Amino acid sequence: MEPGVEEIHDGETVWRFDRDFLESRWVCLWGRGCQGIGAEPAEHLGLGCCSVGAELGDVDEARMIDALAATLDPDRFEHHSEAIGGGIFSDSDSDRAQTRVVDGACIFLNRPGFAGGAGCALHLAAIAAGESPIDWKPSVCWQLPVKVDWEPAADGTEVATVRRWARRDWGPEGETMAWCCTEGSLAYVGDRPVIESLGGELEAIVGTEVYVELRGRLATP
């Protein structure tokens, strides 16, 4: 096994975890230092990693997001009128695989100063409903900065590598981004390790049994 990698076998899936990242103190800095993913640092815009539309995993996820969007109150959804008038999906996207970009960011992103609250309208609505944002937001959104690489193994199983996002994961845009929060040290200032602070997200990705095993291993001195 490679140094810094924790491996757990779960039936037909071999999970490989970046132990260094899971034990790190990375924390999301949105609203308190995040410089965004544009070509120039733009903390004042409050765009975070939402300056591109969210790529949706499949048709079922697109339907779920569409249905949830229809329940959002305009007092909590800044771009409610745009969603009603032109839908929530990219104008050029007949497959409904990506959310629209409105005024420089995902249609669901409420800007700083909006009376209903800044941030993702879906996230805010989930919290108001007493539910987890994991159940409301596109999977690519709630999983960040966790990335899973899937590869087939020679014996017919799958190898799933769980790691932090990197510039290359953003495609060509990653080459011109002024800042990437998983690089450097600015975002590694949390009060808990990632295995705890992103516990809900990790459990949703790998399942309860694997997560419990992983947490037990990382908690061992």
N, C-alpha and C positions, 0 to 999 in steps of 0.2 A: 504494500500500500504506500502511496506517495505521502511524504511528510505533510502535515497540516490537513490531511483528508480523513474524515470519519466515514466509514462504510457500513451500511446496514442492508441486509438482504431481506426482501419482503416479497415472497412468492416469485413472480416472474420479473420483478423489478429490483435492481441493485441501486440503492440510493447512495450517492457519494457527496458528502457535504464539505464545504470550505470551512474548516474549523476555525481558522483565523478570523474570518468575517463574522461567524456566529458568536465568537467570544469577544468581538470588538464592541466598542461603545458608539457605533454609528447611530445617528438619530436624524430624522428629517428636520431640516432647518426652514421649511416653508414658513414665511411670515416673520422670520427672525434671523435673516442672514442669507437665505437662498438667493442665488444670483441668476437662476433660470438656466435654460439650455439654449439660449440664443447665441448669436455671434458676438454680442457685447454683453457684459455684465449688466443686469437690469433688476436689481433687488426691488426698486421702487414700484415696478409694475405688478409684482405679486403673481407672476405667471407660473412660477415653479417649473415643473416638467409638463405643464398642460398647454404649452404653446403649439403643440401639434394635436391633431385629432386622435382620439383613442382608437387603436386597432382592436376590433372585436374578434373573439376567438372563433365563433361559428354562428350559424343562423339562430340557434336557440338563445344564445347570449344577446344577439341583436334584438330579438323579439322581447326579451326580458327588459332590456334597457329602454326600448321604445314604450313598453307598457308602463314602466316606472316613471318615465318622463311625463306621461299623460296625467300622472297623479300629482305632479309638483305644483305647488301654489305659486302664483306669480310674485307674491311677496317674498318668496324664498329663492326664486329662480330669475335672475336678472335678465336672461335672454329668453324669457317665456314667449314673448310675442314673435321672436324670430323662429322659435321652435314650432309655434302654431302655423306661422306663415310658410315656412320652407322645410319643416321637418328637422330631425336631429342628425341625419346622416349626410355625408359628403354629397354635394350636388352632383359630382361626377361619378358617384359610387352606386351603381345599379345593384350591387350585391349587398349593400348595407353593411359593409365591413369596417367602416370608420366613421367616427362622429365628425360633425361639421366644425370648421374653424370659423369663428365669428369675432371680428375685431381683434385678430391676432392670437386667439387661443381657443381651446375647446369650448363649444357652445355651453357646456355645463359649468364653466368657471365663472363664478361671481367675482367681480373686481373689488379691490380695496375701496372702502367707503360705501359699498352697497348696503342699504338699510337692513336687508334680510340676512346679511352675513357674508363675508368674503370666503372664498374657497369653493370646492365642488358642491354644486346644488344637490347632487345625489347623496353625497356624504352627509351634508347638513340635514337632509330630510330623513335619512336613516337614523341618525342620532335623535332627532325630534320624535321619531316613531318608537324609540327604545329598541332599535334593532342594530345589527352590526353593519357597518358600511361595506363589509366584504360581500354581503348579500345584495347590495344595491349597485355597486360600481362595476365597471368593466374589469375583467380579471387582470388585464395588463396594468391597470391603475393601482389596484389594491396590493398587487404583488411587488411592485417597485419598492426597494431596489433589489429584490430577490429575483434571480434569473435561473431557469431550469433548462439545461441542455439535455435533449433526449438522443440516445444513440443505440442502435441494435447491437447486441453482443453475439459472438459466434455460436453460443449455445442456445440461441433463440430467446434469451431474456433481453430486457432493456436496461440500459444504464442511464440513470437520471442524475446529472451533476447539478447540485444546488450551490449557487455562488452569488456574488454581488454583480450588478450590472457594470459594464465597462463601456467606454466610448464606442467600441466597435458594434455594440448591440443597438446603437441608434442609427446604424447605416451611415451613409455619406454625411448626414447632419452631425454625426459625432466628431468628424474631423474639424469642423468649424465652431463647435461649441466653445464658448468662453470659459465654461466651468462644468465640471462633472462632480457631483457631491460624493461619489464613492472614491474619488482620488484625493490625494493630499491628506490633510489632517483636520480641516475646518469642521467637518460634520461628525468627527469622532469624539464627541463631547457629551454623550448621553450618560445617564446615571445608572443604566442597566445594560447588560450585554444583549446583543441582538436576539439570542436564543430566547430571551424573556420578553424584550420590548416588542418583538414581532412574532410572539408566540402564536397568536391567533392566525396570522397569515401563514406561518410555517405549518401549523396543524392542518389548515385548509388545503395546503398544497400536497403534503405527504401523508396525511391521515393521522388519526389520533395515536394508533399503536406505534408507528414509526417515530412520531414526535416525542412521545413519552420516553421511548428508548433513547432517542438522541439527547433529550434534555438530561436524562439520568447520566449519560456518559460524559456530557460536557460539565456537569456539576461535580464530577469526581475529581478531586485534587490530583 
